[in-house]
């Protein structure tokens, strides 16, 4: 699933191409991807609207339009947004196409069909779950907040980092990377962390996410050519997906475990 750095990359690529464009028409080929309202209402409420900006909240993308309307997009596991020239070869499993007034098209495709779109006016975030999101990692996340919010929890610290009600946007990949850089064993209960560890964790949340946003930088042309899936973080990952390989810091063998039903990779020597 795309996490905050990937979703922010998508936002940065698409926002300049979408801002100021009008949705001339919309077609919905797979009604099930429209979570709210009905597909017919989604089409009627979107066509003719001008896009004001493309924002991000946690792992959600928000297309703000005039008259107070918003299209909320959650990509889930395999969802993809592309802006293409008219007539550009379609991706398989293309479910929604918005024709823009510059002859380009905004297309939503999703192989597994878990992704969802909502068309909302103000005050309906509870339909998407965005009302339950915690603060953004770059907004007011410090050691004091983390300790107050998570410091009494018996849950493993990796689970706490992935709790979207505590911090918005962190998933399986970057919880591994953050904990590795902070030197904290992901299997520890949050209540066992010291003040210095909370400080290190707060610092690494912001540092690691900023780092991977930078590493994911891609041009619009490269993004389209790769069909929106050329995330460039893999060579820079220190823990996630590297179980059995030597630690890049100490050379110890990275270990794999499962925490809260999610895979986890860590260094038994560096993280304690």
ChimeraX attribute file (.defattr): number of C-alpha atoms within 10 A of each C-alpha:
attribute: neighborCount
match mode: 1-to-1
recipient: residues
	/A:1	15
	/A:2	25
	/A:3	22
	/A:4	25
	/A:5	26
	/A:6	24
	/A:7	23
	/A:8	23
	/A:9	23
	/A:10	26
	/A:11	21
	/A:12	18
	/A:13	22
	/A:14	19
	/A:15	16
	/A:16	13
	/A:17	16
	/A:18	23
	/A:19	16
	/A:20	15
	/A:21	20
	/A:22	21
	/A:23	22
	/A:24	17
	/A:25	17
	/A:26	23
	/A:27	17
	/A:28	18
	/A:29	13
	/A:30	14
	/A:31	13
	/A:32	16
	/A:33	21
	/A:34	20
	/A:35	18
	/A:36	18
	/A:37	14
	/A:38	14
	/A:39	21
	/A:40	13
	/A:41	11
	/A:42	21
	/A:43	19
	/A:44	13
	/A:45	18
	/A:46	22
	/A:47	17
	/A:48	18
	/A:49	20
	/A:50	21
	/A:51	22
	/A:52	19
	/A:53	20
	/A:54	22
	/A:55	16
	/A:56	19
	/A:57	18
	/A:58	22
	/A:59	25
	/A:60	25
	/A:61	21
	/A:62	20
	/A:63	21
	/A:64	21
	/A:65	23
	/A:66	14
	/A:67	10
	/A:68	11
	/A:69	19
	/A:70	23
	/A:71	20
	/A:72	25
	/A:73	25
	/A:74	21
	/A:75	24
	/A:76	18
	/A:77	15
	/A:78	15
	/A:79	23
	/A:80	22
	/A:81	22
	/A:82	21
	/A:83	24
	/A:84	18
	/A:85	14
	/A:86	14
	/A:87	9
	/A:88	10
	/A:89	8
	/A:90	13
	/A:91	15
	/A:92	9
	/A:93	15
	/A:94	19
	/A:95	20
	/A:96	22
	/A:97	19
	/A:98	21
	/A:99	22
	/A:100	23
	/A:101	15
	/A:102	14
	/A:103	11
	/A:104	18
	/A:105	24
	/A:106	20
	/A:107	20
	/A:108	24
	/A:109	23
	/A:110	22
	/A:111	15
	/A:112	11
	/A:113	18
	/A:114	14
	/A:115	21
	/A:116	19
	/A:117	23
	/A:118	23
	/A:119	23
	/A:120	20
	/A:121	15
	/A:122	9
	/A:123	8
	/A:124	13
	/A:125	14
	/A:126	9
	/A:127	12
	/A:128	18
	/A:129	12
	/A:130	18
	/A:131	12
	/A:132	13
	/A:133	17
	/A:134	17
	/A:135	17
	/A:136	19
	/A:137	21
	/A:138	15
	/A:139	9
	/A:140	12
	/A:141	19
	/A:142	18
	/A:143	19
	/A:144	15
	/A:145	14
	/A:146	21
	/A:147	20
	/A:148	10
	/A:149	14
	/A:150	20
	/A:151	22
	/A:152	13
	/A:153	15
	/A:154	13
	/A:155	17
	/A:156	18
	/A:157	25
	/A:158	26
	/A:159	20
	/A:160	23
	/A:161	27
	/A:162	18
	/A:163	16
	/A:164	21
	/A:165	17
	/A:166	21
	/A:167	23
	/A:168	24
	/A:169	29
	/A:170	26
	/A:171	21
	/A:172	19
	/A:173	19
	/A:174	24
	/A:175	24
	/A:176	26
	/A:177	23
	/A:178	27
	/A:179	25
	/A:180	24
	/A:181	20
	/A:182	22
	/A:183	20
	/A:184	24
	/A:185	21
	/A:186	26
	/A:187	18
	/A:188	15
	/A:189	19
	/A:190	23
	/A:191	15
	/A:192	14
	/A:193	18
	/A:194	12
	/A:195	14
	/A:196	10
	/A:197	16
	/A:198	22
	/A:199	17
	/A:200	19
	/A:201	25
	/A:202	23
	/A:203	17
	/A:204	20
	/A:205	24
	/A:206	17
	/A:207	15
	/A:208	19
	/A:209	23
	/A:210	15
	/A:211	14
	/A:212	21
	/A:213	18
	/A:214	14
	/A:215	17
	/A:216	18
	/A:217	21
	/A:218	18
	/A:219	12
	/A:220	18
	/A:221	10
	/A:222	14
	/A:223	20
	/A:224	17
	/A:225	12
	/A:226	11
	/A:227	16
	/A:228	20
	/A:229	17
	/A:230	15
	/A:231	19
	/A:232	16
	/A:233	16
	/A:234	12
	/A:235	7
	/A:236	12
	/A:237	16
	/A:238	22
	/A:239	27
	/A:240	21
	/A:241	17
	/A:242	17
	/A:243	17
	/A:244	14
	/A:245	15
	/A:246	16
	/A:247	20
	/A:248	13
	/A:249	11
	/A:250	10
	/A:251	12
	/A:252	15
	/A:253	17
	/A:254	22
	/A:255	17
	/A:256	18
	/A:257	13
	/A:258	10
	/A:259	15
	/A:260	10
	/A:261	8
	/A:262	11
	/A:263	14
	/A:264	24
	/A:265	26
	/A:266	30
	/A:267	29
	/A:268	17
	/A:269	15
	/A:270	18
	/A:271	15
	/A:272	14
